[in-house]
C-alpha cells in the first residue's frame, strides 16, 4: 500500500511553530498542594505492590487524575507536548520517585519495554560507553542528539538531576515541519512519504529481522504521523545486502534535519529537578543538546524515561507494522522485546 503525499498543508488544532508552544493552554501545568497530597497518599497505598502491578485503578489521584486525562487527550489531539512542574523530588528517594513517575504515567498509558531486559523505566544518563560498544545508545551518552522519535506513542521524562551545564531539550511540531517542507520542497516530500530502510537497533535482540521499512511522514485514514531515527537509517543503508541511499533520499533526510533545526520552528527549554515532560512521538520530534556533567557521580545528570502505548492513539500506516508490532488505534504497540527462547 503506497503512502501518497497530500498537495495541501495538514490542518490540525495542535499545530504550533517555535515559541507559540509556550503560549498554549495545554503546554504546562503546575502541581498544586492537593495534587501533591494525592500523589503522596497513592504512593503509600501502593507501597506493598510491585511496580508493574501499579495502574490507574490502584494509584488513585482523583483530582490530579482528571488533569492527567486532559493531558492524555492533548498529547493526541492538541499540542502533543506537555510539561508538568512542581514535583518535589528532594522529598523522595530514587525508588519512591520512580514509583510516583510510574503512577502518573499509568494515567496516560501503558508502559512498554525499552530494552531486551524488559526495562519499563529507563535511566537516561552517561554510562561511559565508548564508541563502537554495542550497548551505546544516545540516552546513555552526553552527546548532542539529532531530532528523532522513539518507538512508542508517547515518551515521558522525569528529571531526577540535571547536568552542570547543557542538556537542554528541543522539540519541534512534526505537522508544522511537514507543512513547511511541503511548501519549500514538495519534490523532497514525495520521497519522505516513501519507506526508508531502518536497521535493527543493537539492543533490539527480540527482533529477528535485521531491518524494516517505514516512511518519515504518512497520512493514513486521515491521521498524520511522523517518525524518524536517522542513526538506524544510516546503518541500514550501510548494509551490503540493501541498496545504496539515493542522492535525493539523502537530500530529503538532510532537509528534514535542517528544517527542524530552524529557530522559528523549534523550541528549547531546560527541565529542572522534578519537572516531567510528555511528548507524542508521531506529532513531535525531540532532541537534546550536549552537556557537561559533574565529577561527583552522585550529582550527575539523571532522567527517568518511560515509553507509553496510549489507549487513544492514532491508526498507523501498514508500513509501521514491522517496527511497532501493531498499527490499530488504541492497540498496545512499540517497545523493544526480549529475545525469544
C-alpha positions in Angstrom: 0.0 0.0 0.0 1.6 3.3 -1.1 1.7 6.4 1.1 0.6 9.4 -1.1 1.7 12.9 -0.3 -1.0 15.5 0.1 -0.9 18.6 -2.1 -2.2 20.9 0.6 -0.9 21.6 4.2 -2.3 19.5 7.0 -4.7 21.3 9.3 -4.8 20.3 13.0 -5.6 22.2 16.2 -2.3 21.1 17.8 0.0 22.8 15.2 2.5 25.3 16.7 5.6 26.9 15.4 8.5 27.7 17.8 7.6 29.6 20.9 3.9 29.5 20.1 4.0 26.3 22.2 4.7 28.3 25.3 1.5 30.3 24.9 -0.8 27.3 24.6 -3.0 26.3 27.5 -2.1 22.6 27.1 1.7 23.2 27.3 2.3 23.4 31.0 0.6 22.6 34.3 1.9 23.1 37.9 1.1 20.6 40.6 -0.9 22.0 43.4 -0.7 21.1 47.1 -3.8 19.0 46.7 -2.1 17.1 43.7 1.0 16.5 45.8 -1.1 15.2 48.7 -2.9 12.8 46.4 0.5 11.6 45.0 1.8 11.0 48.4 -1.3 9.1 49.5 -1.2 7.0 46.3 2.5 6.2 46.8 1.8 5.0 50.4 -1.3 3.0 49.5 0.5 1.1 46.7 3.8 0.5 48.7 3.0 -3.2 49.0 2.7 -3.7 45.2 5.4 -4.4 42.7 6.0 -1.6 40.2 4.3 -3.4 37.3 1.2 -4.1 39.5 0.5 -0.3 39.9 -2.0 1.1 37.5 -4.6 3.9 37.4 -7.1 1.8 39.3 -5.0 1.5 42.4 -2.8 4.6 42.1 -5.7 6.8 42.9 -5.3 10.5 42.4 -8.9 11.8 41.8 -8.3 15.5 41.2 -4.9 15.1 39.5 -6.3 12.1 37.5 -8.7 14.4 35.7 -5.9 16.7 34.7 -3.8 13.7 33.5 -6.8 12.6 31.3 -6.8 16.0 29.8 -3.0 15.7 29.1 -3.6 12.3 27.6 -6.1 13.9 25.2 -4.0 16.9 24.4 -1.0 14.7 23.6 -3.0 13.1 20.9 -5.3 15.9 19.8 -3.6 19.0 21.0 0.0 20.4 21.2 1.5 16.9 21.6 3.8 18.2 24.3 3.2 18.9 28.0 5.4 19.8 30.9 4.4 19.2 34.5 6.1 21.3 37.1 6.3 21.2 40.9 7.1 17.6 41.9 9.4 17.9 44.9 11.9 15.1 44.1 14.0 16.2 47.1 11.4 14.8 49.4 11.7 11.3 48.0 14.3 8.7 47.5 15.0 7.4 43.9 12.8 4.3 44.3 9.9 6.4 45.5 10.3 9.0 42.8 10.3 6.2 40.1 7.1 4.8 41.6 5.4 8.2 41.5 6.5 8.7 37.9 5.2 5.3 37.0 1.8 6.0 38.8 1.4 9.4 37.0 2.3 7.7 33.6 -0.2 4.9 34.1 -2.9 7.5 34.0 -1.7 8.4 30.5 -0.9 5.0 29.0 0.7 1.5 29.3 4.5 1.3 29.7 6.3 -0.8 27.1 9.8 -2.2 27.3 12.8 -0.1 26.4 15.4 -2.9 26.3 15.9 -6.6 25.7 15.9 -6.9 29.5 12.4 -5.6 29.7 13.1 -2.2 31.4 10.0 -0.1 31.7 11.7 2.8 33.3 15.0 3.6 31.6 17.8 5.7 33.2 18.9 8.5 30.8 22.5 9.2 32.0 26.0 9.0 30.6 27.1 5.4 31.1 30.7 6.0 29.8 30.4 3.5 26.9 33.0 4.1 24.2 32.2 4.5 20.5 31.7 1.0 19.0 30.3 -0.5 22.2 27.0 -2.3 21.2 25.5 -1.1 24.4 25.9 2.5 23.5 22.6 4.4 22.9 22.1 8.1 22.6 20.4 8.5 26.0 23.5 6.8 27.7 25.9 9.4 26.4 26.5 13.1 26.9 26.5 13.8 23.2 24.2 16.1 21.3 21.4 14.1 19.8 19.6 14.8 16.4 15.8 15.3 16.2 14.2 11.9 16.4 11.2 9.9 17.7 11.2 6.8 19.9 9.4 3.5 19.3 6.2 4.3 21.3 3.1 6.5 21.1 4.2 8.8 24.0 7.6 9.4 25.6 7.8 10.7 29.2 10.7 12.0 31.3 11.1 12.9 35.0 14.2 14.9 35.8 15.9 13.5 38.8 19.1 15.6 38.4 20.4 18.0 35.8 23.9 18.3 34.4 26.3 21.1 35.4 25.6 22.7 32.1 23.9 21.9 28.8 21.4 19.0 28.3 18.6 21.3 27.1 15.6 19.8 25.5 14.5 20.9 22.0 11.1 20.0 20.4 9.6 20.6 17.0 6.0 20.1 15.9 6.0 17.5 13.2 2.9 18.7 11.5 4.3 22.2 11.2 7.6 20.6 9.9 5.6 18.6 7.3 3.8 21.7 6.1 7.0 23.7 5.8 8.8 21.0 3.8 5.7 20.6 1.6 5.8 24.4 0.9 9.5 24.6 0.3 10.4 21.3 -1.3 7.4 19.3 -2.4 9.7 17.2 -4.5 11.5 16.0 -1.4 8.3 15.3 0.4 7.4 12.9 -2.4 10.5 10.9 -1.2 9.8 11.3 2.6 6.4 9.6 2.3 8.0 6.5 0.8 9.5 3.9 3.1 13.1 4.1 4.1 15.1 1.1 5.4 15.8 1.0 9.2 18.4 -1.3 10.7 17.5 -3.2 13.8 18.9 -1.5 16.8 21.9 -3.2 18.5 19.9 -3.6 21.7 16.8 -4.9 19.9 17.6 -8.6 20.4 14.0 -9.8 20.2 13.5 -8.7 16.6 14.6 -11.5 14.3 14.6 -9.3 11.2 17.8 -7.3 10.5 15.9 -4.4 9.1 12.4 -3.0 8.4 11.0 -0.2 6.3 8.8 2.8 7.2 8.2 6.3 5.9 9.3 9.5 7.6 5.8 11.1 7.1 2.5 9.4 6.5 -1.2 10.2 6.4 -3.3 7.1 7.0 -7.1 7.1 7.3 -6.9 10.9 7.8 -4.3 10.6 10.6 -0.9 12.2 10.4 2.3 10.5 11.6 6.0 11.4 11.6 8.7 9.1 12.7 12.5 9.2 12.2 15.6 7.8 13.8 18.4 8.8 11.5 21.1 6.7 13.0 19.2 3.5 12.2 18.5 4.7 8.6 22.2 5.4 8.1 23.2 2.0 9.5 20.6 0.2 7.2 21.9 1.8 4.0 25.4 0.7 5.0 24.4 -3.0 4.9 25.8 -4.8 1.8 22.5 -6.6 1.1 20.5 -3.3 0.9 20.6 -0.7 -1.9 22.5 2.5 -1.5 20.8 5.6 -0.3 19.9 7.5 -3.5 21.1 11.1 -3.6 17.6 12.5 -3.5 16.8 10.4 -0.4 19.9 11.7 1.3 18.9 15.3 0.4 15.4 14.7 1.8 16.7 13.4 5.1 19.2 16.3 5.4 16.4 18.8 4.6 14.2 17.3 7.4 17.1 17.9 9.9 18.0 21.4 8.8 14.3 22.5 8.7 13.6 21.0 12.1 16.6 22.9 13.5 15.2 26.3 12.4 14.6 28.6 15.4 11.3 29.7 14.1 10.0 26.1 14.2 11.5 24.5 17.3 11.7 25.5 21.0 14.4 24.9 23.5 13.9 24.6 27.3 15.6 23.1 30.3 14.0 20.5 32.6 14.7 21.3 36.2 14.7 18.8 39.1 11.2 17.4 39.5 9.9 18.5 36.0 8.1 16.0 33.9 7.8 16.1 30.2 5.5 14.0 27.9 5.6 14.1 24.1 3.7 12.4 21.3 6.2 10.6 19.1 4.0 11.0 16.0 3.3 14.7 16.2 6.6 16.0 17.7 10.3 15.3 17.3 12.8 15.9 20.1 16.5 16.2 20.7 18.9 17.1 23.5 21.9 19.4 23.4 25.3 18.1 24.6 26.1 18.5 28.3 29.0 18.8 30.7 28.5 16.7 33.9 29.7 16.9 37.4 32.7 14.8 38.5 30.8 13.5 41.5 28.7 10.5 40.4 26.0 11.4 43.0 25.5 14.8 41.2 25.5 13.7 37.6 22.6 14.2 35.2 20.0 11.5 35.5 16.5 11.4 34.0 13.9 8.7 34.2 12.3 7.8 30.8 9.2 5.9 30.1 7.7 4.7 26.8 3.9 4.6 26.7 1.3 3.0 24.4 -1.8 5.1 24.8 -5.5 4.0 24.5 -6.4 7.0 22.4 -3.6 6.5 19.8 -4.0 7.1 16.1 -4.0 4.3 13.5 -0.7 4.0 11.7 0.1 3.2 8.1 0.7 -0.6 7.4 4.4 0.2 6.8 4.8 0.7 10.5 3.7 -2.8 11.5 7.2 -4.4 11.3 8.6 -1.8 13.7 5.7 -1.3 16.0 4.0 -4.7 16.0 0.5 -3.2 15.9 -0.9 -0.3 13.9 -4.6 -0.1 15.0 -5.9 2.8 17.0 -5.6 2.1 20.8 -3.6 -1.1 20.3 -0.6 -1.9 22.6 2.4 -1.3 20.4 6.0 -0.3 20.2 8.8 -1.1 22.6 11.8 -3.5 22.5 11.0 -7.1 23.0 13.2 -9.7 24.8 14.9 -12.4 22.8 12.6 -15.4 22.0 13.5 -18.6 23.8 
